[in-house]
Amino acid sequence: MATERPAIRRRDPQRRIAEISAATEKVIAARGIEGLTHRAVAEEAGVPLGATTYHFATKDDLISAALQRAVDAYAAYLEDWVAQRPGLTAEQLTVLLTDVLLSCLGPQREQQVMEFELYLAALRRPALRPIADQYIELTVQALAHYADPVTATAVAAAMNGLTLRGLAGTHPPARADIEAVLRRILTPNPTLTTPDDRKEPGQQRIAS
């Protein structure tokens, strides 16, 4: 009677790449960009060292893959977030975005630190900048469901700055402070006037 041969495990390059990218995120979360090495990633992924260097020749290649993975996850998160909230008032959006930001500074802090490290890696790695650009672009696109493009851009910039301040600073911003900033951006300030509002009575606009 012929003996059965053990099943041959087929190689799945895409799965291996995904495992290594995920492991890269974990290493960065634990050690930072400066602690990222091929060996550390191989140990985290449970794969031979040669597998990491085969798919990602340099440290920058690992960082790029991890950054793209983080961006893709962020895009899926935003798509789901918007789908579940098809219509929001400025006040509702203020409160919900504050909830998101506080979560980034609390339960999701480790994930946010890792993502910011990946994002800031583009400061000295120009090749990463097109991927890093997607973070703000995705945020603006999501917020554009609730506000005009300029306001959406302002809110995205404020969220980015407040999150970084909360992660890197000694004291994270309080809910009231976050809401005050977002509310000011999302709700026009009635005490401010535009140049057109300051025209003298009877003064007409000059047609372009």
C-alpha positions as CSV (number, residue, x, y, z in Angstrom):
1,M,0.0,0.0,0.0
2,A,1.4,3.4,-1.1
3,T,2.1,5.8,1.7
4,E,0.5,9.3,1.4
5,R,2.9,12.1,0.8
6,P,2.6,15.1,3.1
7,A,0.7,18.0,1.5
8,I,3.0,20.6,0.0
9,R,2.3,24.0,1.3
10,R,1.9,26.4,-1.6
11,R,3.7,29.7,-1.3
12,D,1.4,32.7,-1.2
13,P,3.6,35.8,-1.8
14,Q,0.8,38.3,-1.2
15,R,-0.1,36.7,2.1
16,R,3.6,36.7,3.1
17,I,3.9,40.4,2.1
18,A,0.8,41.2,4.2
19,E,2.2,39.3,7.2
20,I,5.5,41.2,7.0
21,S,3.7,44.6,6.6
22,A,1.5,43.9,9.6
23,A,4.6,42.8,11.6
24,T,6.4,46.0,10.6
25,E,3.5,48.0,12.1
26,K,3.8,46.1,15.3
27,V,7.6,46.6,15.5
28,I,7.2,50.3,14.9
29,A,4.4,50.5,17.6
30,A,6.7,48.8,20.1
31,R,10.1,50.3,19.2
32,G,9.5,53.3,16.9
33,I,11.0,53.9,13.5
34,E,14.5,53.9,14.9
35,G,14.0,50.4,16.3
36,L,12.8,48.9,13.0
37,T,15.1,46.2,11.5
38,H,14.5,43.4,9.1
39,R,15.4,40.9,11.8
40,A,12.9,42.4,14.3
41,V,10.2,42.2,11.6
42,A,11.1,38.6,10.7
43,E,10.9,37.6,14.4
44,E,7.5,39.4,14.8
45,A,6.1,37.8,11.6
46,G,7.5,34.4,12.4
47,V,9.2,34.1,9.0
48,P,12.9,33.6,8.0
49,L,15.0,36.7,7.8
50,G,15.5,36.1,4.1
51,A,11.8,36.4,3.5
52,T,11.7,40.0,4.7
53,T,14.8,41.0,2.7
54,Y,13.4,39.2,-0.4
55,H,10.2,41.2,-0.4
56,F,11.5,44.4,1.1
57,A,15.1,45.1,0.3
58,T,15.5,48.2,2.5
59,K,14.2,49.6,5.7
60,D,12.4,52.3,3.7
61,D,10.6,49.6,1.7
62,L,9.3,48.2,5.0
63,I,8.2,51.7,6.1
64,S,6.5,52.3,2.8
65,A,4.5,49.1,2.9
66,A,3.5,49.7,6.5
67,L,2.4,53.3,5.7
68,Q,0.3,52.1,2.7
69,R,-1.3,49.4,4.9
70,A,-2.2,52.0,7.5
71,V,-3.6,54.4,4.8
72,D,-5.7,51.6,3.4
73,A,-7.1,50.7,6.8
74,Y,-7.9,54.4,7.4
75,A,-9.7,54.7,4.1
76,A,-11.9,51.7,5.0
77,Y,-12.6,53.2,8.4
78,L,-13.6,56.5,7.0
79,E,-15.9,55.0,4.4
80,D,-17.7,53.0,7.1
81,W,-17.9,56.0,9.4
82,V,-19.5,58.2,6.8
83,A,-21.9,55.5,5.6
84,Q,-23.2,55.1,9.1
85,R,-23.7,58.9,9.5
86,P,-25.2,60.1,6.2
87,G,-26.4,63.4,7.6
88,L,-25.0,65.5,10.5
89,T,-25.5,69.0,11.7
90,A,-22.4,71.1,12.5
91,E,-23.0,70.5,16.2
92,Q,-23.4,66.8,15.8
93,L,-20.2,66.7,13.7
94,T,-18.4,68.7,16.4
95,V,-19.3,66.2,19.1
96,L,-18.6,63.1,17.1
97,L,-15.3,64.3,15.9
98,T,-14.3,65.2,19.4
99,D,-15.2,61.6,20.4
100,V,-12.9,60.3,17.6
101,L,-10.1,62.5,18.7
102,L,-10.4,61.6,22.4
103,S,-10.4,57.9,21.4
104,C,-7.1,58.5,19.5
105,L,-5.6,59.9,22.6
106,G,-7.0,57.1,24.8
107,P,-7.8,53.6,23.8
108,Q,-6.3,54.0,20.3
109,R,-3.2,55.9,21.4
110,E,-0.7,53.1,20.5
111,Q,-2.2,52.8,17.0
112,Q,-2.1,56.6,16.6
113,V,1.5,56.9,17.7
114,M,2.5,54.3,15.2
115,E,0.6,56.0,12.4
116,F,2.1,59.4,13.2
117,E,5.6,57.9,13.2
118,L,4.9,56.4,9.7
119,Y,3.4,59.7,8.6
120,L,6.3,61.8,9.9
121,A,8.8,59.4,8.3
122,A,7.9,61.2,5.1
123,L,9.7,64.3,6.4
124,R,13.1,62.9,5.4
125,R,11.9,60.3,2.8
126,P,10.4,62.1,-0.2
127,A,9.3,58.7,-1.7
128,L,6.8,58.3,1.1
129,R,5.1,61.7,0.6
130,P,2.5,60.6,-2.0
131,I,1.3,57.9,0.4
132,A,1.4,60.4,3.4
133,D,-0.7,62.8,1.3
134,Q,-3.5,60.3,1.2
135,Y,-4.1,60.8,5.0
136,I,-5.2,64.4,4.7
137,E,-6.9,63.8,1.3
138,L,-9.0,61.0,2.7
139,T,-10.0,63.0,5.8
140,V,-11.0,66.0,3.7
141,Q,-13.0,63.8,1.3
142,A,-14.9,62.3,4.3
143,L,-15.6,65.7,5.9
144,A,-16.7,67.1,2.6
145,H,-19.9,65.1,3.1
146,Y,-20.8,67.6,5.8
147,A,-19.0,70.8,4.9
148,D,-17.6,72.8,2.0
149,P,-14.1,71.9,0.8
150,V,-12.4,74.8,2.6
151,T,-14.1,74.1,5.9
152,A,-13.4,70.4,5.5
153,T,-9.7,71.1,4.9
154,A,-9.6,73.4,8.0
155,V,-11.2,70.8,10.2
156,A,-8.8,68.1,8.9
157,A,-5.8,70.3,9.7
158,A,-7.2,71.1,13.2
159,M,-7.8,67.4,13.9
160,N,-4.3,66.6,12.8
161,G,-2.8,69.3,15.0
162,L,-4.9,68.6,18.1
163,T,-4.1,64.9,17.9
164,L,-0.4,65.4,17.5
165,R,-0.5,67.9,20.4
166,G,-2.3,65.4,22.6
167,L,0.1,62.6,21.7
168,A,3.3,64.5,22.1
169,G,2.4,67.1,24.8
170,T,2.3,66.8,28.5
171,H,-1.3,67.5,28.8
172,P,-3.9,66.3,26.2
173,P,-6.5,68.9,25.2
174,A,-9.8,68.7,27.2
175,R,-13.1,67.8,25.5
176,A,-14.3,71.4,25.9
177,D,-11.2,72.8,24.2
178,I,-11.4,70.4,21.3
179,E,-15.1,71.1,20.8
180,A,-14.5,74.9,21.0
181,V,-11.9,74.7,18.2
182,L,-14.0,72.5,15.9
183,R,-17.2,74.4,16.6
184,R,-15.5,77.7,15.6
185,I,-14.4,76.1,12.3
186,L,-17.7,74.5,11.5
187,T,-20.0,77.3,12.7
188,P,-19.4,80.8,11.2
189,N,-18.4,83.4,13.9
190,P,-21.1,86.1,13.8
191,T,-18.7,88.7,15.3
192,L,-16.4,88.5,12.2
193,T,-17.1,90.2,8.9
194,T,-15.8,89.7,5.4
195,P,-14.2,92.4,3.3
196,D,-17.5,92.7,1.3
197,D,-19.4,93.2,4.6
198,R,-17.2,96.3,5.3
199,K,-18.0,98.1,2.1
200,E,-19.4,101.6,2.5
201,P,-23.2,101.9,1.9
202,G,-23.8,102.1,-1.8
203,Q,-20.3,100.9,-2.8
204,Q,-20.5,98.4,-5.6
205,R,-18.3,95.4,-6.3
206,I,-16.0,95.8,-9.3
207,A,-16.8,93.3,-11.9
208,S,-13.9,91.1,-12.9
